[in-house]
Amino acid sequence: MTHITMRRFPAEWEQQAAVLIAWPHHSGDFSNRLAAVEQSYCFIALTISRYQPLIIVCKDDTHQQRILSIVGDNAAITYIQADVNDIWVRDTAFISVETDGKAELVNFTFNGWGEKYPHDADNALNSKLLQSHPFQGLPNRTVAFILEGGSVESDGAGTVMTTRQCLLNPNRNSHLDQAAIEQALHQYLGAERIFWIDQPNLSGDDTDAHIDTLARFCSANTIAYTSCDDTTDPHYASLKNMEAQLHALRTAADEPYQLVPLPMPRPIFDEDKRQLPANYANFLLINGAVMVPVYEDDHDALALQRLAGCFPGYEIIATPCRPLVHQYGSLHCMTMQFPDGVGLVFR
């Protein structure tokens, strides 16, 4: 009798074993604003470590000592030394999948968001993690399919949400058509239903419209999404179009989703007058808390209030992320969670 492998892509609100981040350093992209970025990183690291273990990827002994001088000696924090091209581990670290009921680390191919940036070290990160505690010896597999964690959202029950602009972009898996990509998402993530959102990227986003900047599952029947009510905003028309698409979606029980609009912060620009992709959809779920990116903006309070309504019983934590968007990402982009059951071994 042929065995049929059953796979499931866990939802982020399921119990977690740990979160991984990669700490920026003076020779990286954040070098011109490292002090401000490290303040955000310190807040994020200390917050996560209050709720669950945190794994920090750092460059070398000197870098690790610098981080220790910032966050202090913390029993909940484990360090792994590895080279990275970028700190956005949401897109480079393992994606955790249940295979026949057992957690497995899946190493997808990373190509620098469509060959935009150098990525050899990022693509090798997972093999480096496997050589280190707490990942050593864990069930894992490598697949020849280009996929970034920020490009896919899961409800934990077989529904995956993504964007056409990213997964169907010829700069990722150009030899595969939509049907073949859907088959890959079924094969590798257990996707039974795929929601294809047609939405261009936010200004300054160079990921080709990752879903984690646009729309997020908060439960099996709730989606929070980036919205815009300012008719003069260049995002207005496209985000209204996305909103209409979300209204048309149905749960597995054939009911409409509860939709929660998140405002857009006022535009933030870099030194070259390029708008940066600040948004509130890039929140991070940890055990018992939701960390929400904030930007010293009038809309921060409304975003916190609306997400609090999505996660009753969770602590809602305003998390300073304004410095992070200067490298075109935010809180969710810089983190990767690993669910309970994956078998992480902490000394």
C-alpha positions as CSV (number, residue, x, y, z in Angstrom):
1,M,0.0,0.0,0.0
2,T,1.4,3.4,-1.0
3,H,2.1,5.7,1.9
4,I,0.8,9.2,1.4
5,T,2.9,11.8,3.1
6,M,0.8,14.4,5.0
7,R,2.3,17.8,5.5
8,R,1.2,20.9,7.5
9,F,2.6,24.4,7.6
10,P,1.9,25.5,11.2
11,A,0.3,28.8,12.0
12,E,2.5,31.3,13.8
13,W,0.1,31.5,16.8
14,E,0.9,27.9,17.7
15,Q,3.3,27.3,20.6
16,Q,6.9,28.1,19.8
17,A,10.2,26.6,20.8
18,A,12.4,29.6,19.9
19,V,12.9,32.6,17.7
20,L,16.0,33.2,15.6
21,I,17.4,36.6,14.7
22,A,20.7,37.7,13.0
23,W,22.4,40.7,14.7
24,P,23.7,43.5,12.4
25,H,27.3,44.6,12.5
26,H,29.5,47.5,11.5
27,S,30.4,46.0,8.1
28,G,26.8,45.3,7.1
29,D,24.1,47.4,5.4
30,F,23.1,49.1,8.7
31,S,26.6,50.5,9.3
32,N,25.5,54.1,8.8
33,R,22.9,53.9,11.6
34,L,24.1,50.9,13.6
35,A,23.6,52.5,17.1
36,A,19.9,53.2,16.4
37,V,19.3,49.8,14.9
38,E,21.0,48.0,17.8
39,Q,18.7,49.9,20.2
40,S,15.7,48.3,18.4
41,Y,17.5,44.9,18.3
42,C,18.2,45.1,22.0
43,F,14.5,45.8,22.8
44,I,13.4,43.0,20.5
45,A,15.9,40.5,21.9
46,L,15.1,41.2,25.5
47,T,11.4,41.1,24.9
48,I,11.5,37.8,23.1
49,S,13.8,36.3,25.7
50,R,11.2,37.1,28.4
51,Y,8.7,34.7,26.8
52,Q,10.8,32.0,25.2
53,P,14.3,31.1,24.0
54,L,16.1,33.4,21.5
55,I,18.8,32.3,19.1
56,I,21.1,35.1,17.8
57,V,23.3,34.6,14.8
58,C,26.5,36.7,15.1
59,K,29.6,37.1,13.0
60,D,32.4,36.0,15.3
61,D,33.7,36.2,18.9
62,T,34.2,39.9,18.8
63,H,30.7,40.5,17.5
64,Q,29.2,38.1,20.1
65,Q,31.0,40.0,22.9
66,R,29.6,43.3,21.6
67,I,26.1,41.9,21.7
68,L,26.6,40.6,25.2
69,S,27.6,44.0,26.2
70,I,24.3,45.4,24.9
71,V,21.8,42.7,26.0
72,G,23.7,41.3,29.0
73,D,24.3,37.7,30.1
74,N,20.9,36.1,29.5
75,A,20.2,32.3,30.0
76,A,17.4,32.4,27.4
77,I,19.7,33.5,24.6
78,T,21.9,31.2,22.5
79,Y,24.5,32.4,20.1
80,I,25.5,30.8,16.8
81,Q,28.4,32.2,14.7
82,A,27.8,32.3,11.0
83,D,28.2,34.7,8.1
84,V,25.1,36.3,6.5
85,N,24.7,38.7,3.6
86,D,21.6,40.2,5.2
87,I,19.9,40.0,8.6
88,W,16.4,39.2,7.2
89,V,16.2,35.6,8.5
90,R,12.5,35.4,7.8
91,D,13.5,34.7,4.2
92,T,16.7,32.8,4.7
93,A,16.2,30.5,7.7
94,F,14.5,27.1,7.8
95,I,10.7,27.0,7.4
96,S,9.2,24.5,9.8
97,V,6.7,22.0,8.5
98,E,5.0,19.0,10.1
99,T,5.5,15.8,8.1
100,D,3.3,12.9,9.1
101,G,2.8,14.7,12.5
102,K,6.5,15.3,13.2
103,A,8.2,18.7,12.8
104,E,10.8,19.0,10.1
105,L,13.1,21.9,9.1
106,V,12.9,22.7,5.4
107,N,15.7,24.4,3.7
108,F,14.4,26.2,0.6
109,T,16.7,27.8,-1.9
110,F,17.3,31.6,-1.4
111,N,18.4,33.7,-4.4
112,G,18.6,37.2,-3.0
113,W,15.0,38.1,-3.6
114,G,15.3,37.4,-7.3
115,E,19.0,37.9,-7.8
116,K,18.9,41.5,-6.5
117,Y,21.6,41.1,-3.9
118,P,24.6,38.9,-3.0
119,H,23.2,35.8,-1.3
120,D,25.8,33.0,-1.0
121,A,26.2,33.3,2.7
122,D,22.4,33.6,3.3
123,N,21.7,30.5,1.2
124,A,24.3,28.6,3.2
125,L,22.9,29.8,6.6
126,N,20.8,26.7,7.2
127,S,23.7,24.3,6.7
128,K,25.7,26.3,9.2
129,L,22.8,26.2,11.7
130,L,22.7,22.4,11.4
131,Q,26.3,22.2,12.6
132,S,25.4,24.1,15.8
133,H,23.3,23.6,18.9
134,P,20.3,23.7,19.1
135,F,19.8,22.5,15.5
136,Q,22.4,19.7,15.3
137,G,20.9,16.4,14.3
138,L,17.3,17.6,13.8
139,P,15.2,16.2,11.0
140,N,15.6,18.4,7.9
141,R,15.5,18.4,4.1
142,T,16.7,20.6,1.4
143,V,14.5,21.3,-1.6
144,A,15.4,22.9,-5.0
145,F,12.6,25.4,-4.9
146,I,13.1,29.1,-4.3
147,L,10.9,30.3,-1.5
148,E,11.2,33.0,1.2
149,G,9.3,32.7,4.5
150,G,7.9,36.3,4.3
151,S,6.2,35.3,1.0
152,V,3.8,32.8,2.5
153,E,1.2,33.0,5.2
154,S,-0.5,29.9,6.8
155,D,-3.6,29.3,8.8
156,G,-2.2,26.0,10.1
157,A,-5.0,24.1,8.5
158,G,-4.0,23.8,4.9
159,T,-4.6,27.4,3.6
160,V,-1.6,29.3,2.3
161,M,-1.9,33.0,1.3
162,T,0.7,34.6,-1.0
163,T,1.0,37.2,-3.8
164,R,1.2,36.7,-7.5
165,Q,3.9,39.4,-7.8
166,C,6.3,37.3,-5.7
167,L,5.8,33.6,-6.3
168,L,4.9,34.0,-9.9
169,N,7.8,36.4,-10.6
170,P,10.1,34.9,-13.2
171,N,13.1,36.0,-11.0
172,R,12.3,33.1,-8.7
173,N,11.2,29.8,-10.3
174,S,11.1,30.8,-13.9
175,H,10.8,27.2,-15.2
176,L,7.5,26.7,-13.3
177,D,4.1,27.9,-14.2
178,Q,1.3,28.7,-11.7
179,A,0.1,25.1,-11.6
180,A,3.6,23.8,-10.9
181,I,4.2,26.3,-8.2
182,E,0.8,25.3,-6.6
183,Q,1.9,21.7,-6.7
184,A,5.2,22.6,-5.0
185,L,3.4,24.5,-2.3
186,H,1.2,21.4,-1.8
187,Q,4.2,19.1,-1.8
188,Y,6.5,21.0,0.5
189,L,4.0,22.9,2.7
190,G,0.9,20.8,2.6
191,A,-1.1,23.6,1.0
192,E,-4.6,22.4,0.2
193,R,-6.0,25.9,-0.7
194,I,-3.9,28.8,-2.0
195,F,-5.0,32.4,-1.9
196,W,-3.3,34.3,-4.7
197,I,-3.4,38.0,-3.8
198,D,-2.8,40.4,-6.7
199,Q,-1.0,43.3,-5.1
200,P,2.1,45.3,-6.0
201,N,4.7,45.9,-3.3
202,L,4.6,48.8,-0.9
203,S,6.9,51.7,-1.8
204,G,10.5,50.8,-0.9
205,D,9.8,47.0,-0.6
206,D,12.3,45.1,-2.7
207,T,10.9,41.6,-2.0
208,D,8.3,41.8,-4.9
209,A,5.4,42.2,-2.5
210,H,5.9,39.8,0.4
211,I,2.5,38.9,1.9
212,D,3.8,39.6,5.4
213,T,3.8,43.3,4.6
214,L,0.2,43.2,3.3
215,A,-2.1,40.6,4.9
216,R,-1.7,38.2,7.8
217,F,-3.7,35.4,9.3
218,C,-4.5,36.1,12.9
219,S,-6.7,33.0,13.4
220,A,-8.4,30.5,11.1
221,N,-11.1,33.1,10.3
222,T,-9.4,36.5,10.8
223,I,-7.1,38.4,8.5
224,A,-5.4,41.7,9.4
225,Y,-4.3,43.7,6.4
226,T,-2.6,46.9,5.3
227,S,-5.2,49.5,4.3
228,C,-5.3,53.0,3.0
229,D,-8.2,55.6,3.2
230,D,-6.2,58.5,1.9
231,T,-7.2,59.0,-1.7
232,T,-4.1,61.1,-2.4
233,D,-1.8,58.2,-1.3
234,P,-0.1,56.4,-4.3
235,H,-1.0,53.1,-2.6
236,Y,-4.7,53.9,-2.3
237,A,-6.1,52.3,-5.5
238,S,-4.0,49.1,-5.2
239,L,-4.8,48.6,-1.5
240,K,-8.5,49.1,-2.1
241,N,-8.2,46.4,-4.8
242,M,-6.5,44.1,-2.4
243,E,-9.2,44.8,0.2
244,A,-11.8,43.7,-2.3
245,Q,-9.9,40.5,-3.0
246,L,-9.8,39.8,0.8
247,H,-13.5,40.4,1.1
248,A,-14.1,37.7,-1.6
249,L,-12.1,35.0,0.2
250,R,-13.9,32.3,2.1
251,T,-12.8,30.2,5.0
252,A,-12.7,26.4,4.7
253,A,-16.3,26.5,6.1
254,D,-17.3,28.8,3.2
255,E,-17.8,31.8,5.4
256,P,-16.3,35.3,4.9
257,Y,-13.2,36.2,6.9
258,Q,-13.3,38.7,9.7
259,L,-11.1,41.5,8.1
260,V,-9.2,43.9,10.3
261,P,-7.8,47.0,8.5
262,L,-4.4,48.3,9.7
263,P,-3.6,51.9,8.9
264,M,-0.5,52.9,7.0
265,P,2.1,55.0,9.0
266,R,2.9,58.4,7.5
267,P,5.6,58.0,4.8
268,I,9.2,57.6,6.0
269,F,11.9,58.5,3.5
270,D,15.6,57.6,3.4
271,E,18.4,60.1,2.7
272,D,17.8,59.7,-1.1
273,K,14.1,60.6,-0.7
274,R,13.1,57.0,-1.3
275,Q,10.0,56.0,0.6
276,L,10.5,53.1,3.0
277,P,8.1,50.2,3.4
278,A,6.9,50.9,7.0
279,N,3.7,48.9,7.8
280,Y,1.9,47.3,10.8
281,A,1.2,44.0,9.2
282,N,4.8,43.0,9.9
283,F,4.0,42.0,13.5
284,L,5.6,39.0,15.3
285,L,3.7,36.4,17.3
286,I,5.5,34.9,20.2
287,N,4.2,32.7,23.1
288,G,1.6,34.8,24.8
289,A,2.4,38.1,23.2
290,V,2.2,40.0,19.9
291,M,5.1,42.4,19.1
292,V,3.8,45.1,16.9
293,P,6.2,47.4,14.9
294,V,5.7,51.1,15.7
295,Y,7.3,54.0,14.0
296,E,6.9,57.1,16.2
297,D,3.7,57.8,14.3
298,D,0.2,59.0,15.1
299,H,-1.2,55.7,13.7
300,D,0.8,53.5,16.0
301,A,-1.9,53.5,18.7
302,L,-4.7,52.6,16.3
303,A,-2.7,49.7,14.9
304,L,-2.0,48.4,18.5
305,Q,-5.7,48.7,19.4
306,R,-6.9,46.8,16.3
307,L,-4.3,44.0,16.7
308,A,-5.2,43.7,20.4
309,G,-8.7,42.9,19.2
310,C,-7.3,40.1,16.9
311,F,-5.4,38.5,19.8
312,P,-7.5,38.4,23.0
313,G,-5.5,37.2,25.9
314,Y,-2.1,38.2,24.4
315,E,0.1,41.0,25.6
316,I,0.4,43.6,22.9
317,I,3.9,45.1,22.8
318,A,4.8,48.2,20.9
319,T,8.2,47.5,19.3
320,P,10.3,50.3,17.9
321,C,11.1,49.6,14.3
322,R,11.6,52.9,12.6
323,P,15.4,52.3,12.2
324,L,14.8,48.9,10.6
325,V,12.9,50.1,7.6
326,H,15.9,51.9,6.3
327,Q,17.0,48.5,5.0
328,Y,13.5,47.8,3.6
329,G,12.2,45.4,6.2
330,S,10.6,45.4,9.7
331,L,10.0,43.2,12.7
332,H,8.6,40.0,11.1
333,C,11.2,40.2,8.3
334,M,14.1,40.0,10.8
335,T,12.8,37.0,12.8
336,M,12.0,33.4,12.3
337,Q,10.1,31.3,14.8
338,F,10.4,27.5,15.3
339,P,7.3,25.7,16.6
340,D,7.3,23.4,19.6
341,G,8.1,19.8,18.5
342,V,10.8,20.7,16.2
343,G,13.2,19.3,18.8
344,L,15.6,22.2,19.4
345,V,18.2,21.2,22.0
346,F,19.4,23.9,24.4
347,R,22.4,23.2,26.5
